[in-house]
Structures are given as C-alpha cells and as structure tokens.
C-alpha cells in the first residue's frame, strides 16, 4: 500500500499558504477541429501565465513559506523554470537565492533568473551537473535546498494546480501533463487521486517516467531533445514514482518535430507563445499520440512561457 503523504487536507493547506503570492491562471475551452485534431472539446490550463512563467512558482513559494530559511538563503538546481520560480519567490520574500543551471538553459530563462536578483551559476552540460554543483554549495554554505521535483513541499505546491483546475473544469475525463522529473504530474495525480485519467507526456529523447515504470523503480534514462532545459532530468523523482505508478494511466512519447508543431499550432490558434516543454502535452494531441474517444473531455496543462520571441512561416 502506498505511504501517501500528499493528502487533500495538506494540498488545501498549501493552497491557503501560497494563495497571496500566486495567480489563479485561466482556462480556455477550444474545439479540436480548430487545430486539426478532430471533434474533441479541449480545456487548456494556461499555467504559462503564472508568475515566473510556469507552474514552478507554486512549489517554490510552498518551500520558502513552510520551511525555515537560514540567513544565507536558498539554493536550487534547475534547467531554467524552477530556477526562475525560486528566484522570483526569494525576491518577493526578501531572501537570498543562488541558482545553478546547465549551459543548455535558454537565454530567456537565464535572463529571468538574473532579473529577479538571484546569484546565477551556469555549471556543466545537464541538469544532473547543476544538481551536483548545488549539493556541493549546500554542504559548504548551509543554504536551504529547494529541489525542482523530488521534495515534499515542491509536490504539494504543484498539487494546488490540480485542485484549482478541478474547480475550474469539474467535468474533465482526462488530463495530459508533460513530465520531466515528475513533480507536476505527481502533485496533480495526488490532487485528483484517481478521479480522472492522467496521461503523462514525455519527449522521446527524455523518457524518464516511462523508463522508471518499465523498470519498476526510478532509473537513469537517456536525456536530450528540444525540451531538454525543462523536461530532461536524468531520472524521475523517488517521491514522484509511487504516486505516478498508482495514478498515471498512460505514458505518451512525442518527438521533437511534434513538439515544434505543437508550439506552432498554439501560436496560430491562440497566439500563445509556449516554450518546447510547455507545448509537449498539447503535442501528444496534435501529433495523434493521444487520440480522444468520442465525447471524451480532455484537459491539457500548458506551462512554460520562458522563451525568446519566435516566428513561424505563414
């Protein structure tokens, strides 16, 4: 039986704590035919409009508001979005922050971290390199670590997105969620607790959750692809895995080309500028990787707007 730490009461309490500091992001209901997906009715949760550009602000504020932060401040390793969120939360709460990022992080994300006043430390080529560097800094400085996904408070914060969406769109049958380390899908799955179908979407180049489910435990997976700065840790989180194994119904893999096409469709259809990781879940629909049944009410989390301006051939 799952040792379940992420109860509805704890998610509600996390929501109350962070509510003054985060946005209630909107939903938009669209017709799949507008995107050549078919007759499905889609509900998009536009979490790219959250402070710092992604859902990561929820977990960041939950950490900083519920844990004791030493005078030296907080430290985080990130592909970019988590770092921006921790930097933003630290700025709003008047705390020092040091953010380790790999060199693959996008300029837009690095700029955001710096604009929020954090000490930015580019290190190594991958998230794993940045994480190792942050752990060395924790040992020498005593700073409070804020993990991007494998932290109880992080998952509870991300769970508030699920609770918020269920109130906004109570009739959903299925929800598509992009996966990197798995903090978001674990939080959402814990919030819904089996009441709807949860579909994980991962890049073909970084199938962390799929490899873990195949092995029966978190294992190292291949990393890379167009969304590597947000969806490519080496392995899914240890806290994440039992929740995903219990509540995630299906994993869909999407190619880099599908992700790019998803970005383009979101721009053409809604004028949304989503980063690759932010369009991955939608790409599962637009590529046919996930095909809704007739009458199925499908939700999609669109999170990640930290990208430079892009243009598509018209």
C-alpha positions as CSV (number, residue, x, y, z in Angstrom):
1,X,0.0,0.0,0.0
2,X,1.3,3.5,-0.9
3,X,2.6,5.5,2.0
4,X,0.6,8.6,0.9
5,X,1.9,11.9,2.3
6,X,0.0,14.1,-0.1
7,X,-3.5,14.2,1.3
8,X,-6.3,16.5,0.2
9,X,-6.0,18.3,3.6
10,X,-2.3,19.0,3.0
11,X,-2.9,20.2,-0.5
12,X,-5.7,22.6,0.7
13,X,-3.4,23.9,3.4
14,X,-0.6,24.5,0.9
15,X,-3.0,26.4,-1.3
16,X,-4.0,28.7,1.5
17,X,-0.4,29.4,2.3
18,X,0.7,30.3,-1.2
19,X,-2.6,31.9,-2.4
20,X,-1.5,35.6,-1.7
21,X,1.6,35.0,-3.8
22,X,0.4,33.2,-6.9
23,X,-2.1,33.7,-9.7
24,X,-5.2,31.7,-10.4
25,X,-4.3,31.0,-14.0
26,X,-7.1,30.9,-16.6
27,X,-8.5,28.0,-18.7
28,X,-9.7,28.3,-22.3
29,X,-12.1,25.8,-23.9
30,X,-11.3,25.2,-27.6
31,X,-12.6,22.9,-30.4
32,X,-10.1,20.3,-31.5
33,X,-11.1,21.0,-35.1
34,X,-9.5,24.4,-34.8
35,X,-6.2,22.6,-34.6
36,X,-7.0,19.7,-37.0
37,X,-7.2,17.3,-34.0
38,X,-10.8,16.2,-34.6
39,X,-14.1,17.0,-32.9
40,X,-12.7,16.7,-29.3
41,X,-13.5,19.5,-26.8
42,X,-10.3,20.6,-25.1
43,X,-9.7,22.6,-22.0
44,X,-6.3,24.2,-21.8
45,X,-5.0,25.2,-18.4
46,X,-2.8,28.2,-19.2
47,X,-0.2,27.9,-16.4
48,X,2.4,29.7,-18.6
49,X,0.7,32.9,-17.3
50,X,1.8,32.1,-13.8
51,X,4.4,34.3,-12.0
52,X,7.9,33.5,-13.5
53,X,6.3,31.8,-16.5
54,X,5.4,28.3,-15.2
55,X,3.8,26.2,-12.5
56,X,7.1,26.1,-10.7
57,X,6.2,29.2,-8.7
58,X,3.7,27.1,-6.7
59,X,6.3,24.7,-5.4
60,X,8.8,27.5,-4.9
61,X,6.5,29.5,-2.6
62,X,5.4,26.4,-0.7
63,X,9.0,25.7,0.1
64,X,10.0,29.2,1.1
65,X,6.8,29.8,3.2
66,X,6.7,26.5,5.1
67,X,10.4,25.7,5.8
68,X,12.9,27.5,7.9
69,X,15.2,29.5,5.6
70,X,18.6,30.4,7.0
71,X,20.1,33.9,6.6
72,X,22.3,32.6,3.7
73,X,19.1,31.9,1.8
74,X,18.1,29.2,-0.6
75,X,19.8,27.3,-3.4
76,X,18.3,25.4,-6.4
77,X,19.4,23.5,-9.4
78,X,17.3,23.9,-12.5
79,X,17.1,23.7,-16.2
80,X,15.6,27.2,-16.0
81,X,12.0,27.4,-15.0
82,X,12.4,26.1,-11.4
83,X,15.4,28.5,-11.0
84,X,13.3,31.4,-12.2
85,X,10.5,30.5,-9.8
86,X,12.8,30.1,-6.8
87,X,14.5,33.4,-7.7
88,X,11.1,35.1,-8.1
89,X,9.8,33.8,-4.8
90,X,13.0,34.7,-3.0
91,X,12.9,38.2,-4.4
92,X,9.3,38.7,-3.3
93,X,10.1,37.4,0.2
94,X,13.4,39.2,0.6
95,X,15.6,36.1,0.7
96,X,19.0,35.5,-1.0
97,X,19.0,32.8,-3.7
98,X,21.7,31.0,-5.7
99,X,20.6,29.2,-8.8
100,X,22.8,26.5,-10.6
101,X,21.8,25.9,-14.2
102,X,23.3,23.8,-17.0
103,X,24.7,25.6,-20.1
104,X,21.8,24.3,-22.2
105,X,19.4,26.6,-20.4
106,X,17.8,29.1,-22.7
107,X,18.9,32.7,-22.7
108,X,15.3,33.7,-21.9
109,X,15.3,31.7,-18.7
110,X,18.8,32.9,-17.6
111,X,17.6,36.5,-18.1
112,X,14.6,36.0,-15.9
113,X,16.7,34.5,-13.1
114,X,19.1,37.4,-13.2
115,X,16.2,40.0,-13.4
116,X,14.8,38.5,-10.2
117,X,18.2,39.2,-8.5
118,X,19.4,35.7,-7.8
119,X,23.1,34.7,-8.0
120,X,23.2,32.7,-11.3
121,X,25.8,29.9,-11.6
122,X,25.9,28.2,-15.0
123,X,27.5,24.8,-14.4
124,X,28.0,21.8,-16.7
125,X,26.0,20.5,-19.6
126,X,23.0,18.9,-17.9
127,X,20.6,19.3,-15.1
128,X,22.5,16.5,-13.3
129,X,25.7,18.6,-13.4
130,X,23.9,21.6,-12.0
131,X,22.3,19.5,-9.2
132,X,25.7,18.1,-8.2
133,X,27.2,21.6,-8.1
134,X,24.2,22.8,-5.9
135,X,24.8,19.9,-3.5
136,X,28.4,20.9,-3.1
137,X,27.3,24.5,-2.4
138,X,24.7,23.3,0.2
139,X,27.5,21.5,2.1
140,X,29.8,24.5,2.2
141,X,27.2,27.3,2.7
142,X,24.4,25.8,4.7
143,X,21.8,27.2,2.3
144,X,18.3,25.6,2.2
145,X,18.0,23.3,-0.9
146,X,14.8,23.7,-2.9
147,X,14.5,20.6,-5.2
148,X,12.9,21.1,-8.5
149,X,10.7,18.0,-8.2
150,X,11.7,15.4,-5.6
151,X,10.7,17.4,-2.5
152,X,7.6,17.1,-0.4
153,X,6.8,20.8,-0.3
154,X,7.5,21.1,-4.1
155,X,5.0,18.4,-4.9
156,X,2.4,19.8,-2.5
157,X,2.7,23.2,-4.2
158,X,2.3,21.7,-7.7
159,X,-0.7,19.8,-6.4
160,X,-2.5,23.1,-6.0
161,X,-2.7,23.4,-9.8
162,X,-4.7,20.2,-9.9
163,X,-7.1,21.4,-7.2
164,X,-7.5,24.7,-9.0
165,X,-8.2,23.1,-12.3
166,X,-10.7,20.7,-10.9
167,X,-12.7,23.7,-9.5
168,X,-12.5,25.5,-12.9
169,X,-13.3,22.5,-15.1
170,X,-15.1,19.8,-13.0
171,X,-16.2,17.7,-15.9
172,X,-12.9,16.6,-17.3
173,X,-12.4,12.9,-18.1
174,X,-8.7,13.0,-19.0
175,X,-5.7,15.4,-18.3
176,X,-2.5,15.5,-20.3
177,X,0.6,16.6,-18.3
178,X,4.2,16.9,-19.5
179,X,6.8,15.1,-17.4
180,X,10.4,16.0,-16.6
181,X,11.3,15.0,-13.1
182,X,7.7,14.4,-12.3
183,X,6.8,17.0,-9.6
184,X,3.9,18.4,-11.5
185,X,2.3,15.1,-12.6
186,X,2.8,13.7,-9.0
187,X,1.1,16.7,-7.5
188,X,-1.8,16.7,-10.0
189,X,-2.2,13.0,-9.7
190,X,-2.3,13.3,-5.9
191,X,-4.8,16.0,-6.1
192,X,-7.2,14.1,-8.4
193,X,-6.5,10.8,-6.6
194,X,-7.9,8.6,-9.4
195,X,-11.0,10.7,-10.2
196,X,-9.9,11.3,-13.8
197,X,-7.5,9.7,-16.2
198,X,-4.0,11.1,-16.0
199,X,-1.8,10.8,-19.1
200,X,1.9,11.6,-18.9
201,X,3.6,13.1,-21.9
202,X,7.4,12.9,-22.4
203,X,9.8,13.7,-25.1
204,X,11.1,10.6,-27.0
205,X,14.6,11.9,-26.2
206,X,14.0,12.0,-22.4
207,X,11.6,9.3,-21.3
208,X,12.3,9.4,-17.5
209,X,8.9,8.2,-16.3
210,X,8.5,5.5,-18.9
211,X,11.9,4.0,-18.1
212,X,11.0,4.0,-14.4
213,X,7.7,2.3,-14.9
214,X,9.3,-0.3,-17.2
215,X,12.0,-1.0,-14.5
216,X,9.7,-0.8,-11.5
217,X,11.8,1.9,-9.9
218,X,13.4,5.2,-10.8
219,X,16.4,4.6,-13.1
220,X,18.7,6.7,-15.2
221,X,17.2,7.5,-18.7
222,X,18.6,9.0,-21.8
223,X,18.4,12.8,-21.9
224,X,18.3,15.3,-24.7
225,X,16.0,16.8,-27.3
226,X,14.4,20.2,-27.9
227,X,12.8,20.4,-24.5
228,X,15.9,19.3,-22.6
229,X,16.1,22.5,-20.5
230,X,12.8,21.7,-18.8
231,X,11.9,18.0,-19.4
232,X,15.3,16.2,-19.2
233,X,16.5,15.3,-15.7
234,X,18.4,12.0,-15.6
235,X,15.7,10.2,-13.6
236,X,12.2,10.7,-12.2
237,X,12.0,11.5,-8.5
238,X,11.9,8.9,-5.8
239,X,8.9,10.7,-4.1
240,X,7.3,11.1,-7.5
241,X,7.5,7.4,-8.6
242,X,5.0,5.7,-6.3
243,X,2.4,8.4,-7.0
244,X,2.8,8.0,-10.7
245,X,2.8,4.3,-10.5
246,X,-0.5,4.4,-8.7
247,X,-2.4,7.1,-10.6
248,X,-0.8,7.7,-14.0
249,X,-2.8,5.7,-16.6
250,X,-0.7,6.1,-19.7
251,X,2.6,7.5,-21.0
252,X,2.8,9.0,-24.4
253,X,6.1,9.9,-26.1
254,X,6.4,12.8,-28.5
255,X,9.1,13.6,-31.0
256,X,10.9,16.9,-31.2
257,X,9.1,17.6,-34.5
258,X,5.8,17.0,-32.8
259,X,6.7,19.4,-30.1
260,X,7.7,22.1,-32.6
261,X,4.4,21.6,-34.4
262,X,2.5,21.9,-31.1
263,X,4.3,25.2,-30.5
264,X,3.3,26.4,-33.9
265,X,-0.4,25.3,-33.5
266,X,-0.7,27.0,-30.1
267,X,0.7,30.2,-31.7
268,X,-1.5,30.1,-34.8
269,X,-4.7,29.0,-33.0
270,X,-4.5,31.0,-29.8
271,X,-1.5,33.3,-30.1
272,X,0.2,31.5,-27.2
273,X,4.0,31.6,-27.2
274,X,4.9,28.4,-25.3
275,X,8.4,27.0,-24.9
276,X,9.0,23.5,-26.1
277,X,8.4,21.9,-22.7
278,X,5.2,24.0,-22.4
279,X,3.8,22.6,-25.7
280,X,4.8,19.0,-25.2
281,X,1.5,17.9,-23.6
282,X,-0.5,19.5,-26.4
283,X,1.8,17.9,-28.9
284,X,0.5,14.5,-27.8
285,X,-2.9,15.5,-29.2
286,X,-1.7,17.4,-32.3
287,X,0.6,14.5,-33.3
288,X,-2.0,11.8,-32.8
289,X,0.0,10.3,-30.0
290,X,-3.1,10.5,-27.8
291,X,-6.4,10.2,-29.6
292,X,-9.5,11.1,-27.5
293,X,-12.6,8.9,-27.7
294,X,-15.9,10.4,-28.9
295,X,-17.3,12.6,-26.2
296,X,-14.1,12.5,-24.1
297,X,-13.5,15.7,-22.2
298,X,-9.7,16.3,-22.4
299,X,-7.7,18.8,-20.4
300,X,-4.1,19.9,-21.3
301,X,-1.7,21.7,-19.0
302,X,0.2,24.4,-21.0
303,X,3.0,25.6,-18.7
304,X,6.3,27.2,-19.7
305,X,6.4,30.5,-21.5
306,X,10.0,31.3,-20.9
307,X,11.2,31.5,-24.4
308,X,12.5,34.2,-26.8
309,X,10.1,35.6,-29.4
310,X,9.6,33.1,-32.2
311,X,8.3,33.3,-35.7
312,X,6.6,30.7,-37.8
313,X,6.4,30.7,-41.6
314,X,2.9,31.7,-42.5
